Amino acid sequence: MEFPTVGSTIEVQSYKHNGSLHRVWEETVILKGTTHEVIGGNDRILVQESDGRFWRTREPAICYFTAHSWFNVIGMIRNDGIYYYCNLGTPFTYDSEALKYIDYDLDIKVFPDMTYKLLDEDEFAQHKRQMNYPDEVEVILRGAVDELIGWISSQKGPFEPGFIEYWYERFLQHR
């Protein structure tokens, strides 16, 4: 797998289990790209939904993708602190077109005080039936939820104090 170079911009694409394109984020600046992780930054970028709608993100964000865990993390920098939006999905792949992953509906929202909420369990149950998610995928995802909650509780990886601020400063150097 070829990796994007620091300072380059990439597109991020999420897909659904059935192979359909789910969402596209234009222009994420690569801050780190290795076989293990990709860290990117963006600010007020255009996002396209699968139904053709477009919207723009509201704040700067640092995106963390890992090749070993079934989740990715977006740290959103707001006036009242850092909020995190964690997507449960496959580890990323990257090709010359985009960074890609399969989104499996479940999300965890983390607040600045590190409290969190698991979201979209109903959407997961619906899509599991509609798209015939294998039982193994649910087992992996439930394990990933536990792993992610462990990271949040121990302030590991992108939840480590200063992580988002450090990478945001790097992002500002590339703007």
Secondary structure as the mmCIF struct_conf table of DSSP 4:
data_model
#
loop_
_struct_conf.conf_type_id
_struct_conf.id
_struct_conf.beg_label_comp_id
_struct_conf.beg_label_asym_id
_struct_conf.beg_label_seq_id
_struct_conf.end_label_comp_id
_struct_conf.end_label_asym_id
_struct_conf.end_label_seq_id
HELX_LH_PP_P HELX_LH_PP_P1 PRO A 4 THR A 5
TURN_TY1_P TURN_TY1_P1 VAL A 6 GLY A 7
STRN STRN1 THR A 9 TYR A 15
TURN_TY1_P TURN_TY1_P2 HIS A 17 ASN A 18
BEND BEND1 GLY A 19 GLY A 19
STRN STRN2 LEU A 21 GLY A 33
BEND BEND2 THR A 35 HIS A 36
STRN STRN3 GLU A 37 ASP A 43
BEND BEND3 ARG A 44 ARG A 44
STRN STRN4 LEU A 46 GLU A 49
TURN_TY1_P TURN_TY1_P3 SER A 50 ASP A 51
BEND BEND4 GLY A 52 GLY A 52
STRN STRN5 PHE A 54 ARG A 56
BEND BEND5 GLU A 59 GLU A 59
STRN STRN6 PRO A 60 THR A 66
BEND BEND6 ALA A 67 TRP A 70
STRN STRN7 PHE A 71 ARG A 78
TURN_TY1_P TURN_TY1_P4 ASN A 79 ASP A 80
STRN STRN8 GLY A 81 GLY A 89
HELX_LH_PP_P HELX_LH_PP_P2 THR A 90 PHE A 92
STRN STRN9 THR A 93 TYR A 94
BEND BEND7 SER A 96 GLU A 97
STRN STRN10 LEU A 99 VAL A 110
TURN_TY1_P TURN_TY1_P5 PRO A 112 ASP A 113
BEND BEND8 MET A 114 MET A 114
STRN STRN11 TYR A 116 LEU A 119
HELX_RH_AL_P HELX_RH_AL_P1 GLU A 121 MET A 131
TURN_TY1_P TURN_TY1_P6 ASN A 132 ASN A 132
HELX_RH_AL_P HELX_RH_AL_P2 ASP A 135 SER A 154
TURN_TY1_P TURN_TY1_P7 GLN A 155 GLN A 155
HELX_RH_3T_P HELX_RH_3T_P1 GLY A 157 PHE A 159
BEND BEND9 GLU A 160 GLU A 160
TURN_TY1_P TURN_TY1_P8 PRO A 161 GLY A 162
HELX_RH_AL_P HELX_RH_AL_P3 PHE A 163 GLN A 173
TURN_TY1_P TURN_TY1_P9 HIS A 174 HIS A 174
#
